[in-house]
Amino acid sequence: MPPASERHTRPDVDGIPSGLMVGKTVLVTGGSGGIGKATAIGLAAMGATLAITGRDPERAEAAAREIRAVGGGQVRVFTGDLSSLAVVRRLADEALRTLPRIDVLVNNVGGFWGTRHVTPEGFERTFALNHLAPFLLTSLLLDRLLESAPARVVNVASNAQAHGRIDFDNLQGERSYTQRAYSQSKLASVLFTYELARRLQGTSVTANAVHPGVVSTSFGAEDPNVLQRRLAPLMRPFMKAPAQGAVTSVYVASSPDLEGVTGRYFADSRPKRSSKRSYDEATAARLWQVSADLVGLTAGG
Ligand SMILES: NC(=O)c1ccc[n+]([C@@H]2O[C@H](COP(=O)([O-])OP(=O)(O)OC[C@H]3O[C@@H](n4cnc5c(N)ncnc54)[C@H](OP(=O)(O)O)[C@@H]3O)[C@@H](O)[C@H]2O)c1
């Protein structure tokens, strides 16, 4: 019997035509577990060809088998820890070599750490994994998305964005590290989504952000804070199963109703306003520039 967090991984896609995604290739980061695996299963059920990423080869292959069992097609697996920018670059290279088209990129991977961790490349891990990795991966795959257009970028953010503030003087918790690192990173996801949508105006590639809800997964389990340690076991029965948590990602990745819809934030498969700060174009432009510098891309790249 799989653990509770892994049960019910197939989103309820009733009412969405099962062949809707036939001929489309979808890359889901973190497709080896949690919401990402359920997203991959939901899109495979609609006929999409899937590619997933995960850190652990065995776990990723096991997820690929589950996805294949639903979709029937080939599932490509890319393995590596996306909090390393070198790994992001390697995975992007592998994806470009093996995926002739990418119709949808779901930047799903994200993490929470109760204490500050620094990656071997010297970045604070929350900022690196939740913001720099999708920023760099999307940039490196953008030409393939444009060639495959109409195409979509779906960034899995969180309602935590509402409490976020981009502190350019403490972007990586150098001065102080609190759980605000997570809300900052999720605000960064939304700012990135909106800035990307603006930069892609006039193309047929859209960029939208989603909030999956509060979902029972392995999220935050590596280094939970005191609140999570106390509350998670009590809250778990009331949390969404991964399949329910994937519904909005699947909807935004696939719904014909969203053709051409870009620069929006979705929760419960409906557009929702994100925080006032997330619409600040000057902050978005500055964050883009800072991120491009940090990941080694020229500004605007
Ligand atoms: N769960 C919630 O309540 C909730 C609420 C709001 C937003 N979100 C967002 O939803 C997204 C998915 O979260 P989840 O709840 O599904 O979390 P999860 O269960 O921790 O996600 C698991 C997936 O992410 C991969 N992953 C984790 N860290 C990674 C890393 N450093 N490099 C590469 N892959 C990594 C895992 O790979 P392995 O198989 O190798 O472990 C697995 O595929 C995140 O962006 C999260 O911020 C979640």
The ligand as a MOL file (V3000), in Angstrom:
LIG
                    3D

  0  0  0     0  0            999 V3000
M  V30 BEGIN CTAB
M  V30 COUNTS 48 52 0 0 0
M  V30 BEGIN ATOM
M  V30 1 N 1.9180 20.6860 -0.8690 0
M  V30 2 C 1.3290 21.8640 -0.6840 0
M  V30 3 O 0.4760 22.0530 0.2030 0
M  V30 4 C 1.6730 23.0370 -1.5740 0
M  V30 5 C 0.9720 24.2410 -1.3830 0
M  V30 6 C 1.2790 25.3210 -2.2120 0
M  V30 7 C 2.2390 25.1810 -3.2010 0
M  V30 8 N 2.9060 23.9900 -3.3320 0 CHG=1
M  V30 9 C 3.9200 23.9140 -4.3940 0
M  V30 10 O 3.6420 22.7820 -5.2080 0
M  V30 11 C 4.8530 22.3070 -5.7900 0
M  V30 12 C 4.9330 20.7970 -5.6320 0
M  V30 13 O 4.9860 20.5180 -4.2520 0
M  V30 14 P 4.6460 19.1030 -3.6090 0
M  V30 15 O 3.7400 19.4020 -2.4760 0
M  V30 16 O 4.2370 18.1330 -4.6290 0 CHG=-1
M  V30 17 O 6.0760 18.7910 -2.9880 0
M  V30 18 P 6.9070 17.4500 -2.8800 0
M  V30 19 O 6.0300 16.2960 -2.5230 0
M  V30 20 O 8.0380 17.7560 -1.9630 0
M  V30 21 O 7.4480 17.3530 -4.3830 0
M  V30 22 C 8.0040 16.2170 -4.7640 0
M  V30 23 C 8.6230 16.3380 -6.1330 0
M  V30 24 O 9.5820 17.4020 -6.2140 0
M  V30 25 C 10.8670 16.8130 -6.4570 0
M  V30 26 N 11.9240 17.5630 -5.8080 0
M  V30 27 C 11.9520 18.0200 -4.5460 0
M  V30 28 N 13.1040 18.6820 -4.3270 0
M  V30 29 C 13.8050 18.6390 -5.4790 0
M  V30 30 C 15.0640 19.1080 -5.8990 0
M  V30 31 N 15.8660 19.7780 -5.0670 0
M  V30 32 N 15.4660 18.8860 -7.1770 0
M  V30 33 C 14.6880 18.1900 -8.0170 0
M  V30 34 N 13.4860 17.6890 -7.6710 0
M  V30 35 C 13.0580 17.9160 -6.4190 0
M  V30 36 C 10.7500 15.4270 -5.8850 0
M  V30 37 O 11.7690 14.6010 -6.4110 0
M  V30 38 P 12.2500 13.2750 -5.6000 0
M  V30 39 O 11.3510 12.1850 -6.0940 0
M  V30 40 O 13.6420 13.1280 -6.0170 0
M  V30 41 O 12.0780 13.5650 -4.1420 0
M  V30 42 C 9.3690 15.0540 -6.3580 0
M  V30 43 O 9.3350 14.7960 -7.7390 0
M  V30 44 C 5.9830 23.0850 -5.1110 0
M  V30 45 O 6.3930 24.1370 -5.9510 0
M  V30 46 C 5.3310 23.6600 -3.8660 0
M  V30 47 O 5.9370 24.8600 -3.4420 0
M  V30 48 C 2.6560 22.9150 -2.5480 0
M  V30 END ATOM
M  V30 BEGIN BOND
M  V30 1 1 1 2
M  V30 2 2 2 3
M  V30 3 1 2 4
M  V30 4 1 4 5
M  V30 5 2 4 48
M  V30 6 2 5 6
M  V30 7 1 6 7
M  V30 8 2 7 8
M  V30 9 1 8 9
M  V30 10 1 8 48
M  V30 11 1 9 10
M  V30 12 1 9 46
M  V30 13 1 10 11
M  V30 14 1 11 12
M  V30 15 1 11 44
M  V30 16 1 12 13
M  V30 17 1 13 14
M  V30 18 2 14 15
M  V30 19 1 14 16
M  V30 20 1 14 17
M  V30 21 1 17 18
M  V30 22 2 18 19
M  V30 23 1 18 20
M  V30 24 1 18 21
M  V30 25 1 21 22
M  V30 26 1 22 23
M  V30 27 1 23 24
M  V30 28 1 23 42
M  V30 29 1 24 25
M  V30 30 1 25 26
M  V30 31 1 25 36
M  V30 32 1 26 27
M  V30 33 1 26 35
M  V30 34 2 27 28
M  V30 35 1 28 29
M  V30 36 1 29 30
M  V30 37 2 29 35
M  V30 38 1 30 31
M  V30 39 2 30 32
M  V30 40 1 32 33
M  V30 41 2 33 34
M  V30 42 1 34 35
M  V30 43 1 36 37
M  V30 44 1 36 42
M  V30 45 1 37 38
M  V30 46 2 38 39
M  V30 47 1 38 40
M  V30 48 1 38 41
M  V30 49 1 42 43
M  V30 50 1 44 45
M  V30 51 1 44 46
M  V30 52 1 46 47
M  V30 END BOND
M  V30 END CTAB
M  END
